[in-house]
Each structure stands twice: as C-alpha cells, then as structure tokens.
Amino acid sequence: MRTRSIFVAAALLLATATPVAAAPSGILIQRTEGGIPHITARGYRDLGIGIGHAYAEDELCTLANAVVTVRGDRSRYFGPDAESGASLGRPLTNRDSDAYQRWHGEEGHLRELLAKPAPLGPTDQVRDMVRGYAAGVNRYLAETGAANLSDPRCQGKPWVGPVTELDLWRITYDSAELEGTSAVQADLVTAAPPGQGTPVVTSTRSEERVGSNAYAFGAGSTQGGTGMLLANPHFPWHGINRFYQAQLTIPGELNVAGASIGGSPLIIIGHNQHVAWTHTVSTAQRATLYRLDLVPGDPTAYLVDGRTEKMTKNGAVWTTRYGPVLAGGWTADHAFAMRSANIDNLRQGNEWLGMAKARSLDDLRAAQDRYQAMPFINTIATDASGKAYLTDSGVVPHVTDEQLDRCAVPAPPYPYLVALNGAGRSCDWGTDRSALEPGLFGPERMPRITRDDFVHQANESLWLTNPAQPLHYPRIFGDADTPRSWRTKVGLDMVAGKKFTVDSLLATFDEDRNLTGELFRDTVVSVCRTMDGADVRPLCTALAGWDTRGGTDSRGAVAWRMFWGLLRPGQDAFRVPFDAAQPLTTPRELNPDYAGLRPALTKTAQLLAKPDMPLGQAQQRAGIPIHGCSGGEGCFNVINAAGQRPDGTYADIVHGSSFVMAVEFGPHGPHGKQILTYSQSDNPSSPRFADQTRLFSQNQWLTERYTPAEIISSPVLRTQVL
C-alpha cells in the first residue's frame, strides 16, 4: 500500500492536470465523512469502474439481490411463494416477479434498444460508464470472494456472482417503469380469459406513495443573491433504489457530486460547478389503459375500427396492439390493456450525464430537449446566475384534452389511471413533430417555469409550483384548480416571504412542522374533552401537550398520526370548503360536529395504550430515533413505516426523506450540506450502516467536500488507487 502523502499528491495532480494526458495512472477513490467516495479517473469507463467498486464495497448484497430479480430468478433461490420485496412496497410474490421480469426485461428487446444510436440509444460515454461499473463490481467481488463478504445477508450465498452489463441495463429499464407496468406486475402476469384463471388484482395504491419535495431558489429568495437548491427525495430506505452519495470527476471534463441509485454509474440528483438539480415524482400519466371491446364468444379477440385482432400470449402475459392485458375488469365483453410511454426508454443516462455537464440552465434544458428521457419525474433546478426552474419534461403520452373529453371511459379496477376507448384508432396517442418517439408530447408542450424567487414541488401537479404564477397544461400532466395536499401547503408556507442561506434553509427543514396539527389540534382536543369515558382522557392530555411537531421528543405525535389516519377528513369535515381562489387557505376550520371525529378519537384511544409516547421511541432505524412524520399529516420531512405494532411503535421505515441536499452557488463555487438519512450501506456489519443516521437523528448535517482542498482536508480521509 502506498503512503498517504503519495495519495494526496496524486489527488492534487488529478485535480489540476489537463484531462487524461497529465493524470497519473489508476483510478483514485477518496472517501470522506459518511463514507462518501470521491472518484477521479481519466475517462468514462474508468469512472464507472471506480463507482462500481465503491458501491460494491458498501452494497454488493443489495445489487446482487436486484440482479436476481431482473433476471427473473427469485423463485429459484428464495421460493416462489415468498414476497419479493421488489415492487416498492406493493405485495408481489417471487413467482409473479419472475414472470413479469422475464416478459418485461426480455433480452431480445433490450438488445434492440441498446443497438439504437443516440439519442434514442445510450451514448458511447454512458455505455462506457455502465461497462466500467460492471467491471468495478466484479473486481471487488473477485478481490473479496463471496464467502468473505461481511454482509450476512448474502455472505457465501449461491445467488451472489459476477454481474453483466445487460444486468445493469435491465435494472435501468426496470426503474423507468415505476409508474407504468411495474406498478401492476401481478395484474399482468395473472391476467387470464374469464373462467381460465383466478387473477390476483392489486389495483389500489397506497395513500403514501413514493415521492419527494424540492425547492429551487433564485436570487430573490437567497441572502446571497444567487441560486440555491434543496433536494428532499422520499425514495425507498431498502433495496436497489436506495440513494448512494458520490462525486465523479474527469479533470477538465466532468465534476459532479450528489447521489446515484444502485446499479447506475450516473449522478441523478446533484450539482456541478454551475448547475444543481433534483427530481420529484410527477403527476403526469406515464401510461394509459385502453378498454377493449371483445369479440362475442372469444375473450382473446378484440375489435378496432370494426376489425378483429387477436391477443397473443408472451410468456405469462397476454398482449395486444396497445400493450399487455391486465387482470382487473377482464370479462366476456371487455378487457383493459396498458400502453406505457417508457416501454422503449433506455436513454435516461444520456440525460443525466448531459445535465451533469451543463454550465447553465439553458444547457440543462437543451440536454432534456435532446434526450426526452425522464421516465416519471419532474426536474427542479437552479444555476449560478440565480434563476429557479421547474419542468415536467419527460416521457408523457400525447393525449390531448379533446381526446380525454371524447375517449375517456371508466376503469373501475384502476381508478387512478386514465382509460381510453380502444375500439377506434381516433383515440390513439398523437405525436408532436419534435418528439423523439411516436406517441409522445414534444419538448415545446412540456410545462415549464423560470423565476427569480422560487419554485416548489411536493408530488402534486405544477399548478401552484409558485402561487404567484399558476400554471396550466394538458390534463394528462395533472389537475389544476383543485385542493392541494397538506404537504404542499406546509412546503409553500415554509418559504413564503423569506430569504435563505443554506443553514437557515436546513433549520427550517429541521422544524418538523405538522400542518394539520397546527391547524386542527386545538379543535380536536376541545372535542376530546367533551367525550365520556376514562379511556379517552390520556389521549386528550397527550394531544393537548403535543408541540405539533414531528421531532424525536414530540409526545402526542404518534397519537395524532393514528387519529388523523383514521379520520381521513373529506371536504364536508370543514366549515369553509375548498375555494380555487383561496387554494392555500381552504378548506379550513375543522367542524367539531363532523360525524367522523369522535369515532376516530375513540378508536385511537382503544388502539394506543401510550398516547404520550415520544415519537423517537416509536419511530426508529437500527435503534436510532428518527424524526419526521407522514405527508398526509402535512409534514415536509416525510417518514413512512410499513405499519404499526400493537405497542404503538412503528415497523421498519420503508420510504421517506432519504438524500437531503442543500447547495448554494457562491463567489467561489458551490457549497452546501447534506445527509443520507439511512447511511451509505444497508449492511448491518458495515461502519457505514448507521453513521449518517445518527447524525440525522440529532439534526446534524455533513458539510459537503467538493474541491480537492476540501477533500484532502477531511480528518477521516481514506484513499485507494485501483
């Protein structure tokens, strides 16, 4: 092993040298606080090797598990009836997961997509990074050996082995369908003609879906008069979609820091010297259903413009001209097929690399317009000039409002999806001339907004991303003039009329406000104290003493979450109903005579033995108290658990605040703070399993190390050359 001084010299040389020619041989990996790897290399393949090797050191078991999933081999190793855990919290057996993956990730189709030249296919640079990533993972595995892995989840397991480039492309392809076919996997693989099967329909969606918050601030909303960004994605705390912090540098060409996800060599949320960006899950439909009129006597044939077309069977999946048939609603007369906009999308990496190289918001927009690849997410960004930008530029079906008025049909099993009449070609998706693929909206039709003050997103439509400039757009992108969520309202209230620094912005985040508690707690307590029975009195006392926050010491927060979840108030629960002219202050005034209020209090008192339990005692990761609450309560710092135990404590946290990054552009470049709430590794034996979680629990943040001088001054610097 070389000495530390040699490593430092190499780091400085790499940081100041011209690209490739003057850089020393080898791939430099410098780890700083939180285990964040700063990777410097001479080219894109070497950069991929570096991040692949670093990721494998922290998360090899997570990647190996994902590879088994996308290969369709879960039943072989884990049994067909076990739950796969591969569908972001939606119940799915290994049998159904395997059937879906073997259909969706079919090798021939992926190779066809990979054979396309850019912009439809991956660029050479992205291909090199993916190729290097696989090599880096395999190098770490060869150096360590499966039998010597420290992670008990996969140590010596037969399902751990080398990964291929195609495995990584499968993971990328699979992630693009989060809001498409992946959301209905069991419905696809269990669909069968009437009388020929017993379908399993999973058509409902959780109240707390995976999502995110984000702010981009322009010069008018920062004390320094420049651009600032807060990224607060609410992605899974386990599995391949966990975020992974890293910095990737090719001297003179690329210097991007932020977070990737498992199996990807790209930074997907982050910043460079000039631009910072993040994403939230979009409300735009990424798939539509088509209702098929079936031929009498043949439930596997359907009519289009009066002509008969036959379904085909591809593995476990019945398919049509529109896409696969779903289990729900397949009768002798009708069936529903799904058309997904992302079915040919394997180009996301092009766009993220283009954004990582952008020198301005104009460059970032140009990359998005060229590749049109964002699969299910909005983009929120700022730059050093002090502009705030938000767009839903991505892969969106070209369905006009006129078509919705004329073609929309009911789809009772899938009320959250747009369903169109499949009996005539006039209801087919249209196409803009500027769209890369048929059936999609082009860049000029995408909702966009640029401002000098701020833009905000919390997984609702872009209507009130800034209340001073309401947006309107085709309805396929989302609604407008409709009630906003409590989370959107608290997010807008947190920044109204303020100017921020990085520290004041993160202090605002750490307040852990609960908007419904602030607005309605006193009314609820008043009603509670009028109720008969000694069993409800401890609940009244706990709610009365609650600080209306989601802090670890907050007593009454557990009780409020249960009560509000049981209440689920509709518009009729409020004395002042929603008014589109006052969208941020209506509805308001909870009606104390609302019929559901007392039953919800009674039920909460019956279920919760200790209503004054501190939130940090109930909500933990690895024994560490976790602050935050649910979006449905009106919380910005969202934390969602798998359920609640009989003693009132919450089960494992499944998703919520994950990679939180605040970054500002100053006179000397970007600076900021960040935290990965669940830490870099999901390996319980790793020193990086809970180090950042402890900091998050105590409302502490890591100061980002972006420049070479900042990196080498880290007191915990660990350096490696490959």
Secondary structure by P-SEA (a helix, b strand, c coil): cccaaaaaaaaaaaaccccccccccbbbbbbccccccccccccaaaaaaaaaaaaaaccaaaaaaaaaaaaccccccccccccccccccccccaaaaaaaaaaaacaaaaaaaaaccccccccaaaaaaaaaaaaaaaaaaaacccccccccccccccccccccaaaaaaaaaaaaacccccccaaaaaacccccccccccccccccccccccbbbbccccccccbbbbbbbbbcccccccbbbbbccccccccccccccccccccccccccccccccccccccccbbbbbbbcccccccccccccbbbbbbbccccccccccccccccccccbbbbbbbcccccccaaaaaaaaaacccaaaaaaaaaacccccbbbbbbccccbbbbbbcccccccccaaaaacccccccccccccccccccccccbbbcccccccccccccccbbbbbcccccccccccccccccbbbbcccccccccccccaaaaaaaaacccccccaaaaaaaaaccccccccccaaaaaaaaaacccccaaaaaaaaaaccccccccccaaaaaaaaaaaaccccccccccccccccccccccccccccaaaaaaaaaaacccccccccccccccccbbbbbbbccccccbbbbccccccccccccccccccbbbbbbbcccccccccccccccccccccccccaaaaaaaacccccccccaaaaaaccbbbbbcc
